[in-house]
Amino acid sequence: MLLKNFTRGLVRLSASPRPSPVSALRLLSSNPPDVNTARVEEVREAAHARLQGRKKFYKETGVKVLERIEPDAVDSPISSGVDGGSGGTRVGKSSPPESALPEKLYTVTLDGRAIKSPAKNPLAVPSLPLALTIANEWDYQVDYIEPDSMPLMKIASTAIDQVNAEPEYVRENCLRYLRNDTVCYWATDSEDDRLLKKNQEEKWKKLHEWIESEEGLGHKPAFTTGLTFFGGLPHPPELVEEAEARLERMDVWELTMMQSVTMEAKSFFIGLAVVEGALTAEEAIDASRVEEEFQIEQWGLVEGGHDMDQLNNGIQIRASVVFKDMLEAGVEGGEGGDDDDAGGGGG
C-alpha cells in the first residue's frame, strides 16, 4: 500500500526542465566497456521469453538503501542464460571496489532480497522515488509475471546493462535518426497533402521553435518535402556539432531515455526535447504520430496493427518521461531518512 500511495502521488508528466542526477552506473556495472552488447541483448531477449507468463514467486516487494553490492542479492528472474543455465549472462563479469561506490543508492527487493539486472549487475538507482516506482511495477504483478507491464524496470536494466557498457554506440545510434529525422519531412502544398501539412504545422510548431531557440540547438534544421537524402539531410554543421555535444553531456540515464524516445519517435529532435523537458509526453506522442494518425483518419484503424502501434508508442514515450520525473524528484526533494528499508508493499 505504501508503494501504491507514494508512486500515485509522484507519477506526473511534466514539461519543466530540471537538473539531472549524477550518474552512478559506471561505478556499479559488472560489465567492462568492451562488453559484447549483442550478447547481452541475446541473453535479455531469451530471458524475457522465459519469464513471460511465469507464475509469481514472491509475496512482498520493497525498496532498500544499497550502500555496497550485496553478495546474497537474488538474480532477477529475467536473467537466465540462453542455454537454460546462468553461464550466458557472465559477460565480462567483475566487481568494482567497494570504496568506489556512491554513498547511497536504492534497490528493489523481492521478499527482502535485492534483485539484479538481466545481465546480473546490481539493480541500483540514485533516486528513491524511481526505486519505489519500479518496485510498484513488481508489486502490481498478479498471478503471472508480465515483463511488458514493467517499462521502468526495462529502462533501468537497459541503462545498467547496455548503455553504460557502450555509450558511444548509443550516441551514434541516436545521431542516425538526426540525419533523416521524421520532423524534417514536410508534406507538400498540393491538394492531396494539404490536410497532412496542416497537422504537421500544428503538432511540430512548438518543437521546431525550440530547436531553433538558444535553449534548443540554436539553428534551423534542414528539411525536405519528399526528396530522400541518401547521405542524410544537410543540417547546418553548427547544429550537428551542438547535437553531438548535447549527447556527450548526457549521463547514462538520460542517454537511455534519449535512445528510447528517439527510436520510438524516429526523431532525434523529439528525443532531445523530451530529455531536456521541452515537450511533455503527450506533445511528443502527437509529434511522433502525425502521419500515422492522418492515415487512420483517412482510411480507418486496422485492429491488431494501428491500435498496437498507438499503444506501444504511448507506453514507450510516457515511461521515459515518468522515468525522468522519478529520477529528478529524488534529486529535487532529497531522499530523506537513513533507514535501510525505504519502503515496502504486499503482493
MIRO-159707 format. One record per residue (C-alpha): z negated, x, y negated. Coordinates in pm, 1 decimal. Layout:
<sites>
+----------+----------+----------+
|        Z |        X |        Y |
+----------+----------+----------+
|        Z |        X |        Y |
...
+----------+----------+----------+
</sites>
This chain:
<sites>
+----------+----------+----------+
|        Z |        X |        Y |
+----------+----------+----------+
|      0.0 |      0.0 |      0.0 |
|    -79.5 |    288.7 |   -234.1 |
|    268.7 |    431.7 |   -187.1 |
|    438.1 |     96.5 |   -244.1 |
|    243.5 |     19.0 |   -561.8 |
|    285.7 |    369.6 |   -701.3 |
|    658.1 |    401.8 |   -647.0 |
|    739.5 |     48.9 |   -761.8 |
|    587.3 |    137.5 |  -1095.1 |
|    779.3 |    463.8 |  -1121.7 |
|   1128.5 |    391.1 |   -993.5 |
|   1342.5 |    337.6 |  -1300.3 |
|   1694.4 |    424.7 |  -1403.9 |
|   1653.7 |    590.5 |  -1741.0 |
|   1924.9 |    738.0 |  -1959.4 |
|   1691.6 |    957.0 |  -2167.4 |
|   1730.4 |   1332.2 |  -2106.5 |
|   1407.6 |   1505.9 |  -2007.8 |
|   1304.3 |   1867.6 |  -1939.7 |
|   1396.1 |   1999.1 |  -1595.5 |
|   1132.7 |   2112.5 |  -1343.9 |
|   1114.5 |   2477.9 |  -1248.4 |
|   1294.0 |   2537.5 |   -921.6 |
|   1071.3 |   2649.7 |   -635.9 |
|   1309.8 |   2626.6 |   -345.0 |
|   1430.0 |   2983.6 |   -350.0 |
|   1072.2 |   3080.4 |   -256.3 |
|   1048.3 |   2823.6 |     20.9 |
|   1375.7 |   2834.2 |    210.4 |
|   1365.9 |   2983.1 |    556.7 |
|   1739.9 |   3048.5 |    536.4 |
|   1872.4 |   3366.2 |    367.5 |
|   2157.6 |   3344.0 |    112.1 |
|   2420.0 |   3431.5 |    376.1 |
|   2329.7 |   3136.8 |    599.9 |
|   2618.1 |   2962.3 |    774.0 |
|   2630.3 |   2638.8 |    576.8 |
|   2887.3 |   2485.3 |    810.3 |
|   2648.9 |   2541.4 |   1099.7 |
|   2360.2 |   2383.6 |    910.4 |
|   2577.5 |   2081.7 |    834.5 |
|   2678.9 |   2058.3 |   1200.8 |
|   2313.2 |   2054.7 |   1300.4 |
|   2235.8 |   1793.3 |   1035.6 |
|   2510.0 |   1555.6 |   1146.3 |
|   2425.9 |   1585.9 |   1516.8 |
|   2057.0 |   1537.3 |   1449.2 |
|   2126.8 |   1240.5 |   1221.6 |
|   2321.1 |   1074.1 |   1502.4 |
|   2039.5 |   1146.7 |   1744.8 |
|   1777.5 |    995.3 |   1514.2 |
|   1979.3 |    684.6 |   1429.8 |
|   1806.9 |    387.8 |   1588.8 |
|   1516.9 |    593.7 |   1727.3 |
|   1201.7 |    391.8 |   1768.6 |
|    942.3 |    452.7 |   1500.3 |
|    691.6 |    701.4 |   1642.4 |
|    426.9 |    726.1 |   1369.3 |
|    176.2 |    488.7 |   1211.3 |
|     69.6 |    648.6 |    884.4 |
|    269.4 |    809.9 |    606.7 |
|    120.8 |   1016.2 |    329.0 |
|    159.5 |   1298.5 |     81.7 |
|    -45.6 |   1613.7 |     54.0 |
|    -58.4 |   1927.0 |   -153.1 |
|    115.2 |   2215.3 |     19.4 |
|    -17.2 |   2544.7 |   -110.4 |
|    140.5 |   2751.1 |    168.0 |
|    373.0 |   2694.9 |    460.1 |
|    171.0 |   2531.3 |    734.1 |
|    221.1 |   2681.9 |   1082.0 |
|    147.1 |   2348.3 |   1251.5 |
|    396.0 |   2145.8 |   1045.3 |
|    573.6 |   1886.8 |   1255.6 |
|    950.2 |   1917.1 |   1286.1 |
|   1134.9 |   1632.9 |   1122.4 |
|   1291.6 |   1417.0 |   1393.4 |
|   1616.1 |   1473.1 |   1205.2 |
|   1614.7 |   1839.9 |   1303.3 |
|   1700.6 |   1850.0 |   1674.0 |
|   1953.1 |   2115.2 |   1776.4 |
|   2311.3 |   2018.1 |   1853.6 |
|   2259.6 |   2106.2 |   2217.3 |
|   1953.1 |   1887.5 |   2251.5 |
|   1715.7 |   2176.4 |   2201.9 |
|   1575.2 |   2348.1 |   1896.9 |
|   1789.4 |   2660.2 |   1900.0 |
|   2065.6 |   2507.6 |   1691.6 |
|   1851.4 |   2494.0 |   1380.4 |
|   1731.6 |   2854.2 |   1386.1 |
|   1991.6 |   2979.8 |   1143.7 |
|   1865.2 |   3299.8 |    981.4 |
|   1504.5 |   3185.8 |   1007.0 |
|   1244.7 |   3387.5 |    817.3 |
|    931.7 |   3302.8 |    622.6 |
|    866.1 |   3406.0 |    261.8 |
|    539.6 |   3587.3 |    184.8 |
|    253.9 |   3350.7 |    104.4 |
|    186.6 |   3529.6 |   -223.6 |
|    534.0 |   3430.3 |   -346.3 |
|    478.0 |   3056.5 |   -307.4 |
|    417.0 |   2838.3 |   -615.5 |
|     59.7 |   2723.1 |   -666.7 |
|    120.2 |   2355.7 |   -593.4 |
|    393.2 |   2173.8 |   -406.0 |
|    391.3 |   1840.6 |   -228.2 |
|    499.6 |   1749.3 |    120.1 |
|    530.4 |   1425.3 |    316.5 |
|    312.2 |   1368.1 |    620.8 |
|    354.6 |   1150.5 |    927.1 |
|     20.0 |   1076.3 |   1093.0 |
|   -130.2 |   1356.9 |    886.7 |
|    119.7 |   1627.7 |    980.3 |
|    364.4 |   1772.7 |    727.3 |
|    731.3 |   1725.6 |    811.3 |
|   1014.3 |   1976.0 |    787.7 |
|   1371.9 |   1952.5 |    671.0 |
|   1658.3 |   1917.5 |    922.3 |
|   1700.4 |   2297.9 |    923.8 |
|   1324.2 |   2337.4 |    982.6 |
|   1237.4 |   2454.9 |    634.6 |
|    920.1 |   2315.6 |    474.4 |
|    994.6 |   1980.8 |    311.3 |
|    827.4 |   2065.3 |    -18.5 |
|    897.2 |   1928.4 |   -366.2 |
|    736.4 |   2021.1 |   -700.1 |
|    664.4 |   1660.9 |   -804.9 |
|    401.1 |   1421.9 |   -672.4 |
|    597.2 |   1108.1 |   -776.2 |
|    901.4 |   1235.3 |   -585.7 |
|    697.5 |   1317.2 |   -275.6 |
|    539.8 |    970.1 |   -284.5 |
|    879.8 |    806.5 |   -318.5 |
|   1016.3 |    998.5 |    -19.1 |
|    705.1 |    907.9 |    179.7 |
|    767.0 |    546.4 |     83.8 |
|   1111.1 |    566.5 |    245.6 |
|    945.0 |    669.8 |    571.1 |
|    679.0 |    402.0 |    524.6 |
|    942.0 |    128.4 |    491.5 |
|   1092.5 |    202.8 |    832.9 |
|   1003.6 |    -88.4 |   1060.3 |
|   1068.3 |    -75.3 |   1434.2 |
|   1351.1 |    177.7 |   1434.3 |
|   1428.0 |    471.0 |   1204.9 |
|   1742.9 |    435.7 |    995.1 |
|   1828.8 |    764.1 |    817.5 |
|   2079.4 |    589.2 |    590.6 |
|   1792.4 |    393.9 |    437.2 |
|   1628.7 |    719.7 |    317.6 |
|   1865.8 |    856.1 |     48.9 |
|   1597.0 |   1053.3 |   -136.8 |
|   1496.0 |   1229.0 |    185.0 |
|   1862.2 |   1323.1 |    231.1 |
|   1892.2 |   1462.9 |   -122.1 |
|   1574.8 |   1670.1 |    -85.8 |
|   1687.0 |   1805.2 |    250.9 |
|   2031.4 |   1891.0 |    114.7 |
|   1873.1 |   2082.8 |   -173.0 |
|   1640.1 |   2276.8 |     56.8 |
|   1876.2 |   2349.9 |    345.8 |
|   2221.7 |   2378.5 |    188.4 |
|   2236.7 |   2405.0 |   -189.4 |
|   1952.9 |   2656.5 |   -200.5 |
|   2135.9 |   2869.5 |     56.5 |
|   2477.8 |   2874.6 |   -111.1 |
|   2456.7 |   2758.7 |   -474.3 |
|   2778.8 |   2938.1 |   -572.1 |
|   2974.2 |   2739.8 |   -314.9 |
|   2830.3 |   2416.9 |   -458.1 |
|   2919.8 |   2517.9 |   -814.1 |
|   3277.1 |   2590.4 |   -712.7 |
|   3294.3 |   2260.5 |   -525.6 |
|   3190.1 |   2074.6 |   -841.1 |
|   3443.8 |   2262.8 |  -1052.2 |
|   3723.5 |   2148.9 |   -821.3 |
|   3666.8 |   1795.6 |   -949.2 |
|   3686.8 |   1914.3 |  -1311.0 |
|   4043.5 |   2032.1 |  -1252.2 |
|   4160.6 |   1680.0 |  -1164.3 |
|   3882.8 |   1464.2 |  -1299.9 |
|   3917.2 |   1089.7 |  -1242.8 |
|   3827.5 |   1000.3 |  -1601.0 |
|   4115.7 |   1210.3 |  -1733.9 |
|   4383.5 |    999.5 |  -1564.8 |
|   4459.9 |    713.4 |  -1801.7 |
|   4678.6 |    410.8 |  -1736.5 |
|   4993.2 |    374.3 |  -1945.0 |
|   5056.2 |    122.3 |  -2223.5 |
|   5301.7 |    -68.6 |  -2008.6 |
|   5253.2 |   -439.5 |  -1949.8 |
|   5154.4 |   -378.8 |  -1586.7 |
|   4885.1 |   -124.2 |  -1678.3 |
|   4759.5 |   -279.1 |  -1999.1 |
|   4455.4 |   -450.4 |  -1846.8 |
|   4359.5 |   -142.6 |  -1646.2 |
|   4377.1 |     74.3 |  -1955.8 |
|   4157.3 |   -172.9 |  -2143.2 |
|   3897.8 |   -145.5 |  -1866.2 |
|   3916.7 |    233.5 |  -1878.1 |
|   3862.9 |    238.4 |  -2252.1 |
|   3562.8 |     10.3 |  -2213.9 |
|   3396.1 |    198.2 |  -1928.2 |
|   3487.0 |    553.7 |  -2032.1 |
|   3441.1 |    538.5 |  -2409.9 |
|   3075.2 |    646.2 |  -2411.6 |
|   3140.5 |    921.0 |  -2159.0 |
|   3431.0 |   1074.5 |  -2349.8 |
|   3238.9 |   1059.9 |  -2676.9 |
|   2955.7 |   1251.0 |  -2510.0 |
|   3190.3 |   1508.7 |  -2354.6 |
|   3333.1 |   1593.8 |  -2697.2 |
|   2992.7 |   1599.9 |  -2871.2 |
|   2770.5 |   1903.8 |  -2921.9 |
|   2527.9 |   1764.4 |  -2666.3 |
|   2815.1 |   1743.5 |  -2420.4 |
|   3076.1 |   2014.4 |  -2370.5 |
|   3188.0 |   2023.0 |  -2733.6 |
|   3559.9 |   1997.5 |  -2661.6 |
|   3814.3 |   1728.7 |  -2582.3 |
|   3931.5 |   1743.9 |  -2219.8 |
|   4296.5 |   1733.2 |  -2121.0 |
|   4429.5 |   1400.6 |  -1995.7 |
|   4741.8 |   1254.7 |  -1841.0 |
|   4898.3 |    912.7 |  -1791.5 |
|   5037.7 |    969.5 |  -1447.6 |
|   5162.0 |   1326.4 |  -1418.4 |
|   4997.1 |   1534.7 |  -1147.4 |
|   4899.2 |   1890.4 |  -1239.6 |
|   4900.3 |   2087.3 |   -917.4 |
|   4709.2 |   2373.5 |  -1074.2 |
|   4464.0 |   2136.6 |  -1237.7 |
|   4451.0 |   1969.9 |  -1576.6 |
|   4497.8 |   2216.1 |  -1868.5 |
|   4149.0 |   2174.5 |  -2014.0 |
|   4064.9 |   2399.9 |  -2312.3 |
|   3928.4 |   2733.8 |  -2186.0 |
|   3618.4 |   2682.6 |  -2400.4 |
|   3543.8 |   2354.8 |  -2222.5 |
|   3580.3 |   2516.2 |  -1880.4 |
|   3355.8 |   2805.9 |  -1981.9 |
|   3088.4 |   2567.8 |  -2106.0 |
|   3114.0 |   2361.7 |  -1787.2 |
|   3062.4 |   2676.1 |  -1579.3 |
|   2766.6 |   2775.4 |  -1797.1 |
|   2603.4 |   2434.7 |  -1751.4 |
|   2629.1 |   2470.9 |  -1374.1 |
|   2479.9 |   2820.2 |  -1387.6 |
|   2178.7 |   2689.8 |  -1578.6 |
|   2104.1 |   2415.2 |  -1325.4 |
|   1821.0 |   2466.0 |  -1081.2 |
|   1874.8 |   2379.1 |   -716.9 |
|   1751.0 |   2019.7 |   -759.2 |
|   1987.4 |   1949.7 |  -1049.5 |
|   2275.2 |   2119.5 |   -870.2 |
|   2220.3 |   1899.5 |   -565.9 |
|   2225.8 |   1583.9 |   -778.0 |
|   2530.6 |   1715.3 |   -962.4 |
|   2721.9 |   1761.0 |   -638.4 |
|   2612.2 |   1424.1 |   -501.7 |
|   2727.4 |   1223.4 |   -805.2 |
|   3038.2 |   1433.0 |   -868.2 |
|   3167.6 |   1387.8 |   -514.7 |
|   3090.9 |   1016.3 |   -508.3 |
|   3245.1 |    951.2 |   -851.0 |
|   3525.6 |   1205.9 |   -801.8 |
|   3438.4 |   1321.8 |  -1150.7 |
|   3273.1 |   1638.7 |  -1277.9 |
|   3215.1 |   1472.5 |  -1614.7 |
|   3030.3 |   1173.3 |  -1466.6 |
|   2817.1 |   1404.9 |  -1254.1 |
|   2721.1 |   1619.9 |  -1552.1 |
|   2649.3 |   1317.9 |  -1772.2 |
|   2413.2 |   1175.8 |  -1508.1 |
|   2226.8 |   1504.1 |  -1457.4 |
|   2187.5 |   1552.4 |  -1831.9 |
|   2081.2 |   1193.3 |  -1893.5 |
|   2385.4 |   1087.6 |  -2096.5 |
|   2471.6 |    799.0 |  -1861.8 |
|   2249.9 |    552.8 |  -1680.0 |
|   2308.7 |    484.4 |  -1313.5 |
|   2486.3 |    158.7 |  -1390.2 |
|   2709.9 |    320.6 |  -1651.3 |
|   2801.2 |    596.4 |  -1406.8 |
|   2880.5 |    345.9 |  -1132.8 |
|   3100.0 |    141.9 |  -1366.9 |
|   3281.2 |    453.7 |  -1491.3 |
|   3346.8 |    576.7 |  -1138.1 |
|   3490.4 |    249.3 |  -1009.4 |
|   3727.1 |    133.8 |  -1284.8 |
|   4047.0 |    144.9 |  -1080.5 |
|   3885.2 |     15.5 |   -759.2 |
|   3730.5 |   -283.5 |   -935.5 |
|   4060.7 |   -352.7 |  -1110.6 |
|   4236.8 |   -364.0 |   -773.2 |
|   3971.1 |   -602.7 |   -639.6 |
|   4018.9 |   -830.2 |   -941.4 |
|   4393.7 |   -831.7 |   -888.9 |
|   4419.1 |   -858.1 |   -510.5 |
|   4077.1 |   -964.7 |   -387.6 |
|   3797.9 |   -794.8 |   -197.3 |
|   3857.5 |   -669.4 |    156.8 |
|   3542.6 |   -723.5 |    361.0 |
|   3433.8 |   -417.6 |    551.2 |
|   3627.6 |   -198.4 |    309.9 |
|   3580.7 |   -262.7 |    -60.3 |
|   3230.7 |   -402.8 |    -17.1 |
|   3115.3 |    -98.1 |    181.7 |
|   3264.6 |    133.7 |    -80.1 |
|   3075.4 |    -55.7 |   -351.4 |
|   2751.3 |    -31.7 |   -154.6 |
|   2782.2 |    338.2 |    -75.6 |
|   2879.4 |    423.9 |   -432.0 |
|   2581.0 |    237.8 |   -573.1 |
|   2332.9 |    389.5 |   -328.3 |
|   2453.5 |    746.7 |   -381.8 |
|   2450.6 |    736.5 |   -761.0 |
|   2133.1 |    530.1 |   -800.5 |
|   1949.0 |    752.4 |   -552.3 |
|   2044.8 |   1062.3 |   -751.3 |
|   1915.6 |    907.0 |  -1073.9 |
|   1589.9 |    795.9 |   -912.1 |
|   1550.1 |   1144.9 |   -762.4 |
|   1594.4 |   1291.4 |  -1111.0 |
|   1345.7 |   1047.1 |  -1263.2 |
|   1082.3 |   1117.9 |   -998.5 |
|   1114.3 |   1492.6 |  -1047.3 |
|   1077.5 |   1460.7 |  -1420.3 |
|    796.0 |   1204.2 |  -1400.9 |
|    587.8 |   1468.7 |  -1226.3 |
|    665.7 |   1727.6 |  -1493.7 |
|    604.2 |   1495.2 |  -1789.4 |
|    292.4 |   1322.7 |  -1664.0 |
|    128.7 |   1616.2 |  -1491.3 |
|     42.4 |   1593.1 |  -1125.6 |
|   -323.1 |   1514.2 |  -1172.7 |
|   -603.1 |   1569.3 |   -926.9 |
|   -666.8 |   1853.8 |   -684.3 |
|   -721.2 |   1652.4 |   -367.4 |
|   -546.8 |   1787.2 |    -59.5 |
|   -441.5 |   1433.4 |     32.5 |
|   -240.8 |   1294.8 |   -257.6 |
|   -175.8 |    953.7 |   -112.5 |
|   -100.5 |    762.8 |    200.0 |
|     32.4 |    442.1 |    337.4 |
|     33.1 |    244.5 |    655.0 |
|    319.7 |    172.2 |    882.9 |
+----------+----------+----------+
</sites>
